[in-house]
Amino acid sequence: LALAYHGEDQDHRPLYLERSGAVDPLVIAQLNPDMVVRRHIYHQELQVRRTEENAQLYGTPGLDNWCEIHDMRGLSIQHRQVLGLFTRVARIDTDFYPERAGRIFFINVPAVFPALWKICRRALDVKTREKFVVLSTNRTAELLDYFLPDQLPVEYGGTLENIFPVLALRRESRPLHGVKFLDAVVLARRRTMKSVRCNAGDVVTWYFRVTSKDVKFCVHWSASVDVVNTDNPVQVSRWLEGAAPVSEACVVSASSGGSSDCYFC
């Protein structure tokens, strides 16, 4: 999912940007719904924190909501498959985050949008629906009525470049032939390794649920097509010698006795 927590509108409300139409519904449909809901709650709590920081920064204690821009380019009738999940998170927002949405923009909306919106709007209260602004492709420049140019990406009429992550889950022009999931339970002070064979254009993501101890992990990549038996220490050692680290080792922290979720892409 291509997204960015960046910028603010002219009323200093923090901005969240998301290429919602680029999400492949076939991928979302195969995810654990509870995991998606937890991710949404994390998003809402992060927005609350950003709002509080802006209120303190600008001396506006009454600032208590945020704004969002959802790019709907790529939306299709197949997205009906995830409307049930949308209804579920919308109920959470109504019950636990009322009036937090200051203004929500839907841009680059395709012809199918009105049909899907007619279904989605039933899950939203009237006050929330009144805060939605729908802009077709040729009206994106109207965002400048609400945002300064240095707060928006170039493609939305602003001056910011490379605002979205380089690695992002997005819909490809080719059909999705299957999603592979690997999982493992790792006990404290133990280690594990997973091997995934990738083709050009594939996206690899990973998700941790940490229950007690910190998790240290790293990702390596190799152009070798040899299959690695991760249970064979000799094969693993030889493969790592020719592999390059994708990033530095990362640490996923968890409070003692607590629980936390982390998503990476």
DATA-V511232 format. One record per backbone hydrogen bond with DSSP energy under -0.5 kcal/mol. CO is the residue of the C=O (numbers start at 0). NH is the residue of the N-H. E is the energy in kcal/mol with one decimal. If there is no record, write none. Layout:
# DATA-V511232
co & nh & e
CO & NH & E
CO & NH & E
This chain:
# DATA-V511232
co & nh & e
0 & 2 & -0.6
1 & 18 & -2.6
2 & 164 & -0.7
3 & 5 & -0.9
3 & 16 & -2.8
6 & 14 & -2.4
8 & 11 & -2.0
12 & 8 & -2.0
13 & 66 & -2.4
14 & 5 & -1.1
15 & 68 & -2.6
16 & 3 & -2.4
17 & 19 & -1.5
17 & 70 & -2.9
18 & 21 & -1.1
19 & 22 & -1.5
21 & 170 & -1.9
22 & 24 & -0.7
23 & 26 & -1.0
23 & 27 & -1.8
24 & 28 & -2.4
25 & 29 & -0.6
26 & 29 & -1.0
27 & 30 & -1.3
30 & 32 & -0.5
31 & 34 & -0.8
31 & 35 & -1.7
32 & 36 & -2.4
33 & 37 & -2.3
34 & 38 & -2.0
35 & 39 & -2.0
36 & 40 & -2.3
37 & 41 & -2.3
38 & 42 & -2.2
39 & 43 & -2.5
40 & 44 & -2.5
41 & 45 & -2.2
42 & 46 & -2.2
43 & 47 & -2.2
44 & 48 & -2.1
45 & 49 & -2.3
46 & 50 & -2.4
47 & 51 & -2.2
48 & 52 & -2.2
49 & 53 & -2.2
50 & 54 & -2.3
51 & 55 & -1.8
52 & 56 & -2.5
53 & 57 & -2.7
54 & 58 & -0.6
54 & 59 & -2.0
59 & 62 & -2.3
61 & 63 & -0.7
65 & 101 & -3.3
65 & 102 & -1.1
66 & 15 & -1.5
67 & 104 & -3.1
68 & 17 & -2.3
68 & 70 & -0.6
69 & 71 & -0.7
69 & 106 & -2.3
70 & 20 & -2.6
71 & 74 & -2.2
75 & 78 & -1.7
76 & 79 & -1.7
77 & 80 & -1.9
78 & 81 & -1.3
79 & 82 & -1.5
81 & 85 & -1.9
82 & 86 & -2.4
83 & 87 & -1.6
84 & 88 & -2.1
85 & 89 & -2.3
86 & 90 & -1.7
87 & 91 & -1.4
88 & 92 & -2.2
89 & 93 & -2.1
90 & 94 & -2.3
91 & 95 & -2.8
91 & 96 & -0.6
92 & 96 & -1.7
96 & 99 & -1.5
99 & 65 & -2.2
99 & 101 & -0.8
102 & 67 & -1.9
103 & 132 & -2.8
104 & 69 & -3.1
104 & 106 & -0.5
105 & 134 & -3.5
106 & 71 & -2.8
109 & 112 & -1.4
111 & 115 & -1.6
112 & 116 & -3.1
113 & 117 & -1.9
114 & 118 & -0.7
115 & 118 & -0.6
115 & 119 & -2.3
116 & 120 & -2.7
118 & 121 & -0.9
119 & 122 & -2.1
120 & 123 & -1.4
124 & 128 & -2.0
125 & 129 & -1.7
127 & 130 & -1.4
128 & 131 & -1.4
130 & 103 & -2.1
132 & 105 & -2.9
132 & 134 & -0.5
134 & 107 & -0.6
134 & 108 & -1.3
135 & 138 & -2.0
136 & 139 & -1.0
138 & 141 & -1.8
139 & 142 & -2.2
140 & 143 & -1.7
141 & 144 & -1.8
142 & 145 & -2.1
142 & 146 & -1.9
145 & 9 & -2.5
147 & 150 & -2.2
148 & 151 & -1.4
148 & 158 & -2.4
148 & 159 & -0.5
151 & 158 & -0.7
151 & 159 & -2.5
152 & 155 & -1.5
152 & 157 & -2.5
153 & 156 & -1.9
159 & 153 & -2.5
165 & 167 & -0.7
167 & 169 & -0.8
174 & 176 & -0.5
183 & 185 & -0.5
184 & 186 & -0.5
186 & 189 & -1.5
195 & 197 & -0.5
198 & 201 & -2.3
205 & 263 & -2.0
207 & 209 & -0.5
207 & 261 & -2.0
208 & 210 & -0.5
209 & 259 & -1.9
214 & 216 & -0.5
214 & 251 & -3.2
216 & 249 & -2.9
218 & 245 & -3.1
218 & 246 & -0.8
220 & 243 & -2.9
226 & 228 & -0.5
227 & 229 & -1.0
228 & 231 & -2.3
230 & 232 & -0.7
231 & 235 & -2.3
232 & 236 & -2.4
233 & 237 & -2.3
234 & 238 & -2.5
235 & 239 & -2.5
236 & 240 & -1.4
237 & 241 & -0.9
238 & 241 & -0.8
239 & 242 & -0.7
243 & 220 & -2.6
249 & 216 & -2.4
250 & 252 & -0.6
251 & 214 & -3.0
254 & 257 & -2.7
259 & 209 & -2.1
261 & 207 & -2.0
263 & 205 & -1.2
